[in-house]
Amino acid sequence: MGEISIKNFIIIGLGNLGKTIALNLIQNDFEVMGVDKDQKRVDKLKREITKVVAADATDKNVLETIDADQFDVGIVTMRDDVLSNILSTIQLKKVGVNEIISRASSDVHGEILEGEL
């Protein structure tokens, strides 16, 4: 098998799922940046995640400031805040993240993320 070309990930939302994904990726020697609005959540993960910042990922300017476009894959894990999930996904696309995985909370939410609605 060939070597995996994906090198780094930006994870938006560091709740249970985001934290678990980030830690698993780090254990497998990938570079990870974690982003969450909650400063307390960010502070708890500073020693565990390669780079972690408290920021609003729904804002394109913020994503540009943290160089989100330098990541191979974006993972959006928020489930309860559907609007923030959708906006973060769109903004990652706008700044140039090529591969985006976004968690949907319903079939309709999934259709919106996939651009079917």
Phi and psi in degrees as GROMACS dihedral restraints (atoms count N, CA, C in turn):
[ dihedral_restraints ]
;  ai    aj    ak    al  type     phi  dphi    fc
    3     4     5     6     1   -80.0    20    10
    4     5     6     7     1   167.3    20    10
    6     7     8     9     1   -75.6    20    10
    7     8     9    10     1   144.0    20    10
    9    10    11    12     1   -71.0    20    10
   10    11    12    13     1   131.1    20    10
   12    13    14    15     1   -86.3    20    10
   13    14    15    16     1   -13.0    20    10
   15    16    17    18     1   -74.1    20    10
   16    17    18    19     1   130.2    20    10
   18    19    20    21     1  -115.2    20    10
   19    20    21    22     1   -33.1    20    10
   21    22    23    24     1  -146.9    20    10
   22    23    24    25     1   156.7    20    10
   24    25    26    27     1  -133.0    20    10
   25    26    27    28     1   143.2    20    10
   27    28    29    30     1  -113.4    20    10
   28    29    30    31     1   126.8    20    10
   30    31    32    33     1  -114.0    20    10
   31    32    33    34     1   121.5    20    10
   33    34    35    36     1  -100.9    20    10
   34    35    36    37     1   117.7    20    10
   36    37    38    39     1    99.5    20    10
   37    38    39    40     1   112.6    20    10
   39    40    41    42     1  -114.9    20    10
   40    41    42    43     1    38.3    20    10
   42    43    44    45     1   -72.3    20    10
   43    44    45    46     1  -158.5    20    10
   45    46    47    48     1   -56.9    20    10
   46    47    48    49     1   -47.7    20    10
   48    49    50    51     1   -67.9    20    10
   49    50    51    52     1   -48.9    20    10
   51    52    53    54     1   -59.7    20    10
   52    53    54    55     1   -43.6    20    10
   54    55    56    57     1   -62.7    20    10
   55    56    57    58     1   -45.3    20    10
   57    58    59    60     1   -62.0    20    10
   58    59    60    61     1   -45.4    20    10
   60    61    62    63     1   -61.6    20    10
   61    62    63    64     1   -47.0    20    10
   63    64    65    66     1   -58.9    20    10
   64    65    66    67     1   -47.5    20    10
   66    67    68    69     1   -65.7    20    10
   67    68    69    70     1   -37.6    20    10
   69    70    71    72     1   -65.7    20    10
   70    71    72    73     1   -41.1    20    10
   72    73    74    75     1   -64.7    20    10
   73    74    75    76     1   -42.5    20    10
   75    76    77    78     1   -62.2    20    10
   76    77    78    79     1   -41.0    20    10
   78    79    80    81     1   -62.2    20    10
   79    80    81    82     1   -23.4    20    10
   81    82    83    84     1  -100.6    20    10
   82    83    84    85     1    21.4    20    10
   84    85    86    87     1    67.7    20    10
   85    86    87    88     1    28.9    20    10
   87    88    89    90     1   -96.3    20    10
   88    89    90    91     1   152.3    20    10
   90    91    92    93     1   -84.0    20    10
   91    92    93    94     1   136.7    20    10
   93    94    95    96     1  -134.8    20    10
   94    95    96    97     1   134.1    20    10
   96    97    98    99     1  -113.1    20    10
   97    98    99   100     1   127.3    20    10
   99   100   101   102     1  -103.2    20    10
  100   101   102   103     1   139.0    20    10
  102   103   104   105     1  -130.6    20    10
  103   104   105   106     1   130.7    20    10
  105   106   107   108     1  -151.9    20    10
  106   107   108   109     1   148.4    20    10
  108   109   110   111     1   -71.1    20    10
  109   110   111   112     1   -25.6    20    10
  111   112   113   114     1   -84.7    20    10
  112   113   114   115     1   108.4    20    10
  114   115   116   117     1   -60.2    20    10
  115   116   117   118     1   -37.7    20    10
  117   118   119   120     1   -62.5    20    10
  118   119   120   121     1   -42.4    20    10
  120   121   122   123     1   -62.3    20    10
  121   122   123   124     1   -43.5    20    10
  123   124   125   126     1   -62.5    20    10
  124   125   126   127     1   -45.8    20    10
  126   127   128   129     1   -59.6    20    10
  127   128   129   130     1   -37.7    20    10
  129   130   131   132     1   -66.5    20    10
  130   131   132   133     1   -25.1    20    10
  132   133   134   135     1  -104.6    20    10
  133   134   135   136     1     2.0    20    10
  135   136   137   138     1   -56.8    20    10
  136   137   138   139     1   -33.8    20    10
  138   139   140   141     1   -89.4    20    10
  139   140   141   142     1    -9.4    20    10
  141   142   143   144     1  -105.2    20    10
  142   143   144   145     1   -26.6    20    10
  144   145   146   147     1  -109.4    20    10
  145   146   147   148     1   139.8    20    10
  147   148   149   150     1   -44.3    20    10
  148   149   150   151     1   -54.0    20    10
  150   151   152   153     1  -144.8    20    10
  151   152   153   154     1   133.8    20    10
  153   154   155   156     1  -138.4    20    10
  154   155   156   157     1   134.3    20    10
  156   157   158   159     1  -134.7    20    10
  157   158   159   160     1   148.1    20    10
  159   160   161   162     1   -91.3    20    10
  160   161   162   163     1   114.0    20    10
  162   163   164   165     1  -159.8    20    10
  163   164   165   166     1   160.4    20    10
  165   166   167   168     1   -95.2    20    10
  166   167   168   169     1   102.1    20    10
  168   169   170   171     1   -74.8    20    10
  169   170   171   172     1    -1.8    20    10
  171   172   173   174     1   -82.2    20    10
  172   173   174   175     1    -7.4    20    10
  174   175   176   177     1  -103.9    20    10
  175   176   177   178     1   115.1    20    10
  177   178   179   180     1   -57.4    20    10
  178   179   180   181     1   -40.2    20    10
  180   181   182   183     1   -61.9    20    10
  181   182   183   184     1   -38.1    20    10
  183   184   185   186     1   -64.1    20    10
  184   185   186   187     1   -45.8    20    10
  186   187   188   189     1   -62.3    20    10
  187   188   189   190     1   -36.8    20    10
  189   190   191   192     1   -66.3    20    10
  190   191   192   193     1   -40.4    20    10
  192   193   194   195     1   -62.4    20    10
  193   194   195   196     1   -36.7    20    10
  195   196   197   198     1   -92.0    20    10
  196   197   198   199     1    11.6    20    10
  198   199   200   201     1    59.0    20    10
  199   200   201   202     1    43.3    20    10
  201   202   203   204     1   -59.5    20    10
  202   203   204   205     1   -27.8    20    10
  204   205   206   207     1   -67.1    20    10
  205   206   207   208     1   -11.6    20    10
  207   208   209   210     1   -83.8    20    10
  208   209   210   211     1    -0.9    20    10
  210   211   212   213     1  -100.1    20    10
  211   212   213   214     1   141.7    20    10
  213   214   215   216     1   -72.4    20    10
  214   215   216   217     1   -37.2    20    10
  216   217   218   219     1  -136.0    20    10
  217   218   219   220     1   135.6    20    10
  219   220   221   222     1  -109.2    20    10
  220   221   222   223     1   134.9    20    10
  222   223   224   225     1  -123.6    20    10
  223   224   225   226     1   121.1    20    10
  225   226   227   228     1  -108.2    20    10
  226   227   228   229     1   116.8    20    10
  228   229   230   231     1  -109.5    20    10
  229   230   231   232     1    -5.6    20    10
  231   232   233   234     1   -63.2    20    10
  232   233   234   235     1   135.1    20    10
  234   235   236   237     1  -112.4    20    10
  235   236   237   238     1   -43.2    20    10
  237   238   239   240     1   -76.7    20    10
  238   239   240   241     1   -30.7    20    10
  240   241   242   243     1   -99.2    20    10
  241   242   243   244     1    83.8    20    10
  243   244   245   246     1   -61.5    20    10
  244   245   246   247     1   -41.7    20    10
  246   247   248   249     1   -62.1    20    10
  247   248   249   250     1   -46.7    20    10
  249   250   251   252     1   -62.9    20    10
  250   251   252   253     1   -36.9    20    10
  252   253   254   255     1   -61.0    20    10
  253   254   255   256     1   -50.2    20    10
  255   256   257   258     1   -64.0    20    10
  256   257   258   259     1   -47.1    20    10
  258   259   260   261     1   -64.2    20    10
  259   260   261   262     1   -40.8    20    10
  261   262   263   264     1   -63.3    20    10
  262   263   264   265     1   -41.0    20    10
  264   265   266   267     1   -62.2    20    10
  265   266   267   268     1   -46.4    20    10
  267   268   269   270     1   -62.7    20    10
  268   269   270   271     1   -43.6    20    10
  270   271   272   273     1   -67.4    20    10
  271   272   273   274     1   -35.7    20    10
  273   274   275   276     1   -61.1    20    10
  274   275   276   277     1   -41.5    20    10
  276   277   278   279     1   -62.3    20    10
  277   278   279   280     1   -44.0    20    10
  279   280   281   282     1   -63.7    20    10
  280   281   282   283     1   -35.2    20    10
  282   283   284   285     1   -82.8    20    10
  283   284   285   286     1    -8.5    20    10
  285   286   287   288     1   107.2    20    10
  286   287   288   289     1    15.9    20    10
  288   289   290   291     1   -72.4    20    10
  289   290   291   292     1   122.0    20    10
  291   292   293   294     1   -75.4    20    10
  292   293   294   295     1   -40.8    20    10
  294   295   296   297     1  -114.8    20    10
  295   296   297   298     1   122.9    20    10
  297   298   299   300     1  -129.8    20    10
  298   299   300   301     1   130.3    20    10
  300   301   302   303     1  -114.9    20    10
  301   302   303   304     1   124.0    20    10
  303   304   305   306     1  -129.9    20    10
  304   305   306   307     1   133.6    20    10
  306   307   308   309     1   -79.6    20    10
  307   308   309   310     1   126.4    20    10
  309   310   311   312     1  -104.0    20    10
  310   311   312   313     1   142.9    20    10
  312   313   314   315     1   -95.8    20    10
  313   314   315   316     1    -8.5    20    10
  315   316   317   318     1  -158.4    20    10
  316   317   318   319     1   169.5    20    10
  318   319   320   321     1   -61.1    20    10
  319   320   321   322     1   -42.5    20    10
  321   322   323   324     1   -64.8    20    10
  322   323   324   325     1   -42.8    20    10
  324   325   326   327     1   -58.4    20    10
  325   326   327   328     1   -43.9    20    10
  327   328   329   330     1   -61.1    20    10
  328   329   330   331     1   -40.8    20    10
  330   331   332   333     1   -64.7    20    10
  331   332   333   334     1   -39.1    20    10
  333   334   335   336     1   -63.1    20    10
  334   335   336   337     1   -47.2    20    10
  336   337   338   339     1   -61.7    20    10
  337   338   339   340     1   -34.2    20    10
  339   340   341   342     1   -84.2    20    10
  340   341   342   343     1    -3.0    20    10
  342   343   344   345     1    78.7    20    10
  343   344   345   346     1    20.8    20    10
  345   346   347   348     1   -86.7    20    10
  346   347   348   349     1   -12.7    20    10
